[in-house]
Amino acid sequence: MELEEARQIRIDALRCKKTDDPSGESAGAVQLVCLRSGSCLIEAGGISEALDPAAVAIIPPNALFRLTTGDETADGIRIELPPELGALFQKRGFVSGMQFLRASDRFVCLRADEGSCRRLARLLTLLAGYAGGGRGAVYGRLAVIELLILELQQAIGEAQGEPAYGGGSEAGQSQLIKGVIGYINESYMEDIHLDNIAKRFWVSPSYLSRQFKEKLGFNITHFIMERRVYAAQRLLLTTDLRIAEISKRIGYKDAAYFNTVFNRITGVSPGKYRNQKKM
């Protein structure tokens, strides 16, 4: 059931031109509109805000919204977070994510500082690769959404003059998991595993494993697999590299094992995935 709930997250590519004036309705779901390049004006709930790559618009459920641009084209993504996601966050121990969704009852445009802007750009690059749905990397997509929400919560806290994540042990745990996921996203092609990741973050492997599982609902090994498979999918579609070479590039020396992992995550072999997508 948890997997089906996670699949309800919808991520769509967004391309806005002056002649398009895209509009829509959030239809019972919280929506996040994020630009990767360009700028536009977003209107929702009688409020207009400028949107650029350093900002994220949060559109509450059942709100009408419209995007308009000048002469330039704006590219980004739109993320639909269904009501069921709050319950899923709670089950996975991601309490702050649930609180964020409950609080998203009005249109607001958040702007990131320089450091957050760089982190936001990396997250949006990952999420853009998930646009259009698909079977693969469902939990990976959910984990990146959780990181994005943590960044937005930090921006909300800073705007209100509050600490980014409050205090207490839960805040430290969230920061730890956020750092670990960021490290895996940047280093998945290297020889990384639970023990050396734990050493890097100065915690015990058992503690890290427990916190990761409690926060995300699956273990570190599975997340590394999903991140590598996502990278492999991109290489399969955008290059003519042999599967054995792709296996090495994403961190698997054994091509046969890579085939097994890829099949487990996507339901098809790398070769079949490439052929299906190029047909």
Secondary structure, DSSP 8 states (H G I E B T S, - for coil): -HHHHHHT-EEEEEEE-TTT--EEE-TTSEEEEEEEES-EEEEETTEEEEE-TTEEEEE-TT-EEEEE-SSS-EEEEEEEE-THHHHHHHHTT-HHHHHHHHH--S-EEEE--HHHHHHHHHHHHHHHHTTT--STTHHHHHHHHHHHHHHHHHHHHHHTT--SS-SSHHHHHHHHHHHHHHHHHHHTTS---HHHHHHHTTS-HHHHHHHHHHHHSS-HHHHHHHHHHHHHHHHHHH----HHHHHHHTT-S-HHHHHHHHHHHHSS-HHHHHHHHH-
